[in-house]
Amino acid sequence: MALQFHTAEPHDIEGVAEALVVAFAVPPDADCVRRDLLHWKYFEPGPQWESSRSYVLLKDGVIKAHCGIWPMNLEYQGNTVSCICFVDWVSDRELPGVGVLLKRKLMNLADTAIVIGGSPDTRAVVPRIGFQEVGKVTTFVSVVRPWQQYVAPPREALPKAAARLMRNSVWSLSRTAILPKGWGASRLEFFDASMKVPGVPTCPTPNRSAEYLNFWLRLPVAEISAFSIVYQDNPVGYFLLTRVMGQTRIADVRLWTGKEEDWSVAYGLATREARADSRTCEILAIASTAFAGRALRENGYRERGSDPIYLYDPRKRLAHTPGIFLNLIDGDGAYLYDPEHPFRS
Protein backbone atom coordinates (compact mmCIF):
# COMPACT_ATOMS: atom_id res chain seq x y z
CA MET A 1 0.00 0.00 0.00
CA ALA A 2 1.31 3.46 -0.91
CA LEU A 3 2.27 6.01 1.70
CA GLN A 4 -0.51 8.39 2.68
CA PHE A 5 0.02 11.99 3.76
CA HIS A 6 -2.17 12.86 6.72
CA THR A 7 -2.72 15.97 8.83
CA ALA A 8 -2.81 14.52 12.33
CA GLU A 9 -5.81 15.27 14.53
CA PRO A 10 -6.33 14.88 18.30
CA HIS A 11 -7.55 11.30 17.91
CA ASP A 12 -4.15 10.42 16.36
CA ILE A 13 -2.24 11.45 19.47
CA GLU A 14 -1.52 7.92 20.69
CA GLY A 15 0.00 6.93 17.36
CA VAL A 16 2.11 10.09 17.28
CA ALA A 17 3.29 9.48 20.84
CA GLU A 18 4.25 5.90 20.00
CA ALA A 19 6.27 7.03 16.97
CA LEU A 20 8.13 9.57 19.10
CA VAL A 21 8.83 7.03 21.85
CA VAL A 22 10.43 4.65 19.34
CA ALA A 23 12.41 7.34 17.52
CA PHE A 24 13.66 9.14 20.64
CA ALA A 25 14.23 5.90 22.59
CA VAL A 26 12.45 7.28 25.65
CA PRO A 27 10.09 5.59 28.13
CA PRO A 28 6.37 5.76 27.25
CA ASP A 29 5.79 8.03 30.26
CA ALA A 30 8.59 10.51 29.40
CA ASP A 31 7.68 14.17 29.75
CA CYS A 32 8.38 14.85 26.07
CA VAL A 33 5.51 12.54 25.06
CA ARG A 34 3.02 13.57 27.71
CA ARG A 35 -0.35 13.64 25.99
CA ASP A 36 -1.29 17.04 27.41
CA LEU A 37 1.98 18.46 26.05
CA LEU A 38 1.45 16.93 22.61
CA HIS A 39 -2.14 18.21 22.51
CA TRP A 40 -0.96 21.72 23.45
CA LYS A 41 1.95 21.62 21.00
CA TYR A 42 0.05 20.37 17.97
CA PHE A 43 -3.65 21.08 18.36
CA GLU A 44 -4.44 23.87 20.82
CA PRO A 45 -5.22 27.26 19.19
CA GLY A 46 -2.69 30.03 19.69
CA PRO A 47 0.01 30.01 17.01
CA GLN A 48 -1.03 31.62 13.74
CA TRP A 49 -1.85 28.44 11.87
CA GLU A 50 -5.18 27.35 10.45
CA SER A 51 -4.94 23.60 11.07
CA SER A 52 -3.13 20.97 13.07
CA ARG A 53 0.61 21.46 13.49
CA SER A 54 1.32 17.72 13.30
CA TYR A 55 1.84 15.86 10.02
CA VAL A 56 2.43 12.18 9.31
CA LEU A 57 3.01 9.66 6.54
CA LEU A 58 1.04 6.45 7.00
CA LYS A 59 1.47 2.97 5.59
CA ASP A 60 -1.27 0.44 6.32
CA GLY A 61 -2.58 2.83 8.95
CA VAL A 62 0.76 2.95 10.83
CA ILE A 63 2.78 6.16 11.22
CA LYS A 64 6.05 5.83 9.33
CA ALA A 65 7.17 9.46 9.59
CA HIS A 66 6.14 12.43 11.67
CA CYS A 67 7.03 16.12 11.64
CA GLY A 68 5.65 18.95 13.74
CA ILE A 69 5.81 22.55 12.65
CA TRP A 70 6.14 25.74 14.67
CA PRO A 71 4.71 28.71 12.74
CA MET A 72 6.69 31.95 12.68
CA ASN A 73 5.67 34.97 10.63
CA LEU A 74 8.87 36.96 10.35
CA GLU A 75 8.58 40.76 10.32
CA TYR A 76 11.30 42.90 8.81
CA GLN A 77 11.28 46.43 7.39
CA GLY A 78 7.51 46.51 7.06
CA ASN A 79 7.24 43.14 5.32
CA THR A 80 5.96 39.80 6.59
CA VAL A 81 7.59 36.54 5.51
CA SER A 82 5.84 33.34 6.53
CA CYS A 83 8.17 30.83 8.12
CA ILE A 84 7.96 27.47 9.87
CA CYS A 85 10.39 25.75 12.20
CA PHE A 86 10.44 21.95 12.22
CA VAL A 87 10.17 19.98 15.48
CA ASP A 88 9.79 16.28 16.31
CA TRP A 89 10.98 15.12 12.88
CA VAL A 90 11.18 11.31 13.08
CA SER A 91 10.87 8.41 10.66
CA ASP A 92 10.90 4.63 10.48
CA ARG A 93 14.46 3.48 9.83
CA GLU A 94 13.10 0.49 7.90
CA LEU A 95 11.86 2.93 5.23
CA PRO A 96 14.88 5.07 4.28
CA GLY A 97 13.95 8.46 2.89
CA VAL A 98 10.40 8.55 4.21
CA GLY A 99 11.21 11.32 6.67
CA VAL A 100 12.79 13.44 3.94
CA LEU A 101 9.72 12.84 1.77
CA LEU A 102 7.49 14.25 4.51
CA LYS A 103 9.72 17.24 5.17
CA ARG A 104 9.87 18.10 1.46
CA LYS A 105 6.10 18.21 1.40
CA LEU A 106 5.93 20.52 4.42
CA MET A 107 8.61 22.87 3.12
CA ASN A 108 6.05 24.29 0.69
CA LEU A 109 3.60 25.39 3.40
CA ALA A 110 5.36 28.74 3.96
CA ASP A 111 7.69 31.18 2.22
CA THR A 112 10.63 29.97 4.28
CA ALA A 113 11.54 27.20 6.73
CA ILE A 114 14.09 26.88 9.51
CA VAL A 115 15.89 23.95 11.10
CA ILE A 116 17.98 24.62 14.21
CA GLY A 117 20.67 22.12 15.10
CA GLY A 118 19.38 18.58 15.03
CA SER A 119 20.92 15.14 15.05
CA PRO A 120 23.95 14.29 12.88
CA ASP A 121 21.53 12.69 10.38
CA THR A 122 19.46 15.89 10.23
CA ARG A 123 22.52 18.09 9.73
CA ALA A 124 23.67 15.84 6.90
CA VAL A 125 20.28 15.77 5.15
CA VAL A 126 18.96 19.34 5.25
CA PRO A 127 21.67 20.91 3.01
CA ARG A 128 20.80 18.30 0.37
CA ILE A 129 17.14 19.34 0.26
CA GLY A 130 17.64 23.06 -0.18
CA PHE A 131 18.55 24.43 3.25
CA GLN A 132 21.56 26.70 3.70
CA GLU A 133 23.41 27.44 6.92
CA VAL A 134 22.86 31.14 7.64
CA GLY A 135 24.00 31.58 11.23
CA LYS A 136 24.06 29.99 14.62
CA VAL A 137 22.19 29.93 17.90
CA THR A 138 24.53 30.18 20.88
CA THR A 139 23.53 28.87 24.29
CA PHE A 140 24.54 30.98 27.28
CA VAL A 141 24.45 30.09 30.96
CA SER A 142 24.78 31.94 34.24
CA VAL A 143 25.46 29.80 37.30
CA VAL A 144 23.59 31.10 40.35
CA ARG A 145 23.80 28.44 43.09
CA PRO A 146 26.70 26.08 42.30
CA TRP A 147 26.46 24.00 45.51
CA GLN A 148 22.73 23.49 45.06
CA GLN A 149 23.42 22.38 41.51
CA TYR A 150 26.20 20.05 42.69
CA VAL A 151 23.96 18.14 45.11
CA ALA A 152 20.97 17.96 42.73
CA PRO A 153 20.25 14.55 41.21
CA PRO A 154 21.39 12.76 39.21
CA ARG A 155 24.89 12.80 40.74
CA GLU A 156 27.94 12.57 38.50
CA ALA A 157 31.15 10.68 39.20
CA LEU A 158 33.03 12.52 41.96
CA PRO A 159 36.08 13.80 40.01
CA LYS A 160 33.93 15.26 37.22
CA ALA A 161 31.36 16.66 39.65
CA ALA A 162 34.04 18.28 41.82
CA ALA A 163 35.71 19.88 38.80
CA ARG A 164 32.35 21.21 37.64
CA LEU A 165 31.62 22.59 41.11
CA MET A 166 34.91 24.46 41.18
CA ARG A 167 34.35 25.90 37.71
CA ASN A 168 30.75 26.86 38.43
CA SER A 169 31.71 28.46 41.74
CA VAL A 170 34.05 30.77 39.85
CA TRP A 171 31.42 31.44 37.19
CA SER A 172 28.82 32.30 39.83
CA LEU A 173 30.93 35.30 40.87
CA SER A 174 30.41 36.97 37.49
CA ARG A 175 28.77 40.35 37.77
CA THR A 176 25.55 41.29 36.06
CA ALA A 177 25.01 44.62 34.37
CA ILE A 178 24.08 47.52 36.63
CA LEU A 179 20.40 48.34 36.10
CA PRO A 180 19.85 52.07 35.51
CA LYS A 181 17.33 54.01 37.54
CA GLY A 182 13.77 54.07 36.26
CA TRP A 183 13.80 50.46 35.01
CA GLY A 184 11.88 47.58 36.55
CA ALA A 185 9.85 44.43 35.93
CA SER A 186 6.34 43.57 37.09
CA ARG A 187 4.61 40.20 37.07
CA LEU A 188 1.91 39.57 34.44
CA GLU A 189 -0.91 37.06 34.81
CA PHE A 190 -1.85 37.33 31.13
CA PHE A 191 -1.24 39.52 28.09
CA ASP A 192 -3.93 42.04 27.20
CA ALA A 193 -5.60 41.37 23.86
CA SER A 194 -5.00 44.97 22.76
CA MET A 195 -1.23 44.68 23.21
CA LYS A 196 0.80 45.22 20.06
CA VAL A 197 4.29 43.71 19.97
CA PRO A 198 6.54 45.41 17.43
CA GLY A 199 9.37 43.53 15.82
CA VAL A 200 13.04 44.33 16.24
CA PRO A 201 13.78 46.89 13.51
CA THR A 202 17.35 45.73 12.88
CA CYS A 203 16.61 42.10 11.95
CA PRO A 204 13.84 39.65 10.96
CA THR A 205 11.75 38.90 14.05
CA PRO A 206 9.06 36.25 14.68
CA ASN A 207 5.65 37.84 15.15
CA ARG A 208 4.21 37.94 18.66
CA SER A 209 0.59 38.51 19.63
CA ALA A 210 -1.22 38.49 22.96
CA GLU A 211 -3.04 35.32 21.86
CA TYR A 212 0.24 33.56 21.13
CA LEU A 213 1.87 34.65 24.39
CA ASN A 214 -1.19 33.58 26.40
CA PHE A 215 -1.01 30.23 24.60
CA TRP A 216 2.49 29.87 26.06
CA LEU A 217 1.23 30.72 29.53
CA ARG A 218 -0.88 27.54 29.25
CA LEU A 219 2.24 25.39 28.78
CA PRO A 220 1.41 22.12 30.58
CA VAL A 221 5.01 21.15 31.42
CA ALA A 222 7.58 23.31 33.25
CA GLU A 223 6.68 26.41 35.20
CA ILE A 224 6.26 29.56 33.14
CA SER A 225 5.95 33.17 34.25
CA ALA A 226 5.58 36.48 32.41
CA PHE A 227 6.90 39.93 33.29
CA SER A 228 6.41 43.38 31.85
CA ILE A 229 9.53 45.50 31.37
CA VAL A 230 8.81 48.98 32.67
CA TYR A 231 10.71 52.23 32.16
CA GLN A 232 9.53 55.27 34.09
CA ASP A 233 6.19 53.58 34.76
CA ASN A 234 5.60 52.81 31.06
CA PRO A 235 5.66 49.26 29.63
CA VAL A 236 8.45 48.97 27.05
CA GLY A 237 8.75 45.20 26.67
CA TYR A 238 8.29 41.85 28.35
CA PHE A 239 10.04 38.56 29.06
CA LEU A 240 9.00 34.99 29.77
CA LEU A 241 10.79 32.64 32.15
CA THR A 242 10.42 28.88 32.32
CA ARG A 243 11.83 26.70 35.08
CA VAL A 244 12.76 23.09 34.42
CA MET A 245 14.01 21.38 37.58
CA GLY A 246 16.83 23.65 38.82
CA GLN A 247 17.31 25.49 35.55
CA THR A 248 15.45 28.71 34.75
CA ARG A 249 15.37 29.72 31.09
CA ILE A 250 14.85 33.12 29.51
CA ALA A 251 12.27 31.76 27.10
CA ASP A 252 11.41 34.99 25.31
CA VAL A 253 12.26 38.67 25.55
CA ARG A 254 11.12 41.71 23.58
CA LEU A 255 11.94 45.36 23.92
CA TRP A 256 10.54 48.26 21.95
CA THR A 257 12.59 51.26 23.04
CA GLY A 258 14.54 51.19 19.77
CA LYS A 259 17.87 51.52 21.59
CA GLU A 260 20.28 48.62 21.21
CA GLU A 261 22.00 49.37 24.53
CA ASP A 262 18.72 48.78 26.37
CA TRP A 263 18.88 45.04 25.60
CA SER A 264 21.48 44.65 28.33
CA VAL A 265 18.93 46.10 30.76
CA ALA A 266 16.18 43.78 29.48
CA TYR A 267 18.31 40.67 29.95
CA GLY A 268 19.50 42.05 33.27
CA LEU A 269 15.93 42.36 34.54
CA ALA A 270 15.13 38.82 33.38
CA THR A 271 18.27 37.57 35.10
CA ARG A 272 17.35 39.33 38.35
CA GLU A 273 13.90 37.75 38.41
CA ALA A 274 15.33 34.31 37.61
CA ARG A 275 17.94 34.60 40.37
CA ALA A 276 15.24 35.59 42.87
CA ASP A 277 13.73 32.10 42.62
CA SER A 278 15.50 30.09 45.33
CA ARG A 279 15.14 26.94 43.24
CA THR A 280 17.24 28.34 40.40
CA CYS A 281 20.68 26.77 40.18
CA GLU A 282 21.52 28.22 36.80
CA ILE A 283 19.94 30.44 34.15
CA LEU A 284 19.98 29.53 30.47
CA ALA A 285 19.35 31.74 27.45
CA ILE A 286 20.10 31.72 23.73
CA ALA A 287 21.29 34.36 21.29
CA SER A 288 21.10 34.32 17.50
CA THR A 289 22.05 37.97 16.97
CA ALA A 290 25.08 40.00 17.93
CA PHE A 291 23.15 42.39 20.19
CA ALA A 292 21.57 39.54 22.19
CA GLY A 293 24.92 37.82 22.66
CA ARG A 294 26.55 41.06 23.74
CA ALA A 295 23.75 41.79 26.23
CA LEU A 296 24.08 38.34 27.79
CA ARG A 297 27.87 38.64 28.12
CA GLU A 298 27.43 42.03 29.77
CA ASN A 299 25.24 40.26 32.34
CA GLY A 300 27.91 37.69 33.19
CA TYR A 301 26.71 34.83 30.98
CA ARG A 302 29.14 32.37 29.43
CA GLU A 303 28.82 30.41 26.21
CA ARG A 304 27.83 26.76 26.40
CA GLY A 305 27.94 25.63 22.80
CA SER A 306 26.11 26.58 19.62
CA ASP A 307 23.92 25.05 16.91
CA PRO A 308 23.68 25.97 13.23
CA ILE A 309 20.62 27.68 11.77
CA TYR A 310 19.56 26.24 8.41
CA LEU A 311 17.23 28.29 6.21
CA TYR A 312 15.11 27.20 3.26
CA ASP A 313 14.40 30.33 1.24
CA PRO A 314 13.78 29.43 -2.41
CA ARG A 315 12.47 32.90 -3.36
CA LYS A 316 15.23 34.74 -1.47
CA ARG A 317 12.76 36.58 0.75
CA LEU A 318 15.42 36.88 3.47
CA ALA A 319 18.46 37.36 1.27
CA HIS A 320 21.07 39.80 2.61
CA THR A 321 19.29 40.26 5.94
CA PRO A 322 21.13 40.11 9.28
CA GLY A 323 20.57 37.23 11.68
CA ILE A 324 17.03 36.29 12.67
CA PHE A 325 16.21 37.20 16.28
CA LEU A 326 15.19 33.85 17.79
CA ASN A 327 14.19 32.87 21.31
CA LEU A 328 13.54 29.57 23.03
CA ILE A 329 9.79 29.71 22.37
CA ASP A 330 10.51 29.67 18.63
CA GLY A 331 10.67 25.89 19.01
CA ASP A 332 10.63 23.54 21.99
CA GLY A 333 13.79 24.69 23.77
CA ALA A 334 11.84 26.49 26.49
CA TYR A 335 10.74 23.28 28.18
CA LEU A 336 12.38 20.10 26.86
CA TYR A 337 15.14 18.53 28.94
CA ASP A 338 17.02 15.30 29.50
CA PRO A 339 16.32 14.03 33.04
CA GLU A 340 19.68 12.26 33.03
CA HIS A 341 21.44 15.54 32.27
CA PRO A 342 19.16 18.36 33.51
CA PHE A 343 21.91 20.98 33.27
CA ARG A 344 23.09 21.21 29.71
CA SER A 345 26.84 20.95 29.31
Protein Blocks (a to p, Z undefined) as FASTA:
>chain_A
ZZddddddfklmmmmmmmmmmmnopafkbfklgfklmmmmmmmghiacfbdcbdcddeeh
iafbdcddddddddeehiacdddddehiacdfklghklmmmmmmmmmmpfbdcdeeiafk
lmmmmmmnopacfbdcddddddfblmlmmmpccdddfklmmmmmmmmmmmmmpccdddde
hiacdddfbdcfklccdddfkbccddddfklmmmmmmofghjdddddddeehiafbdcdd
ddehjbccdfbccdfehpaklmmmmmmmmmmmmmmpmklmbdcdddfbfklmmmmmmnop
acebjaddddddfkopmgoiacddddfklcjklmgccfklmbcZZ
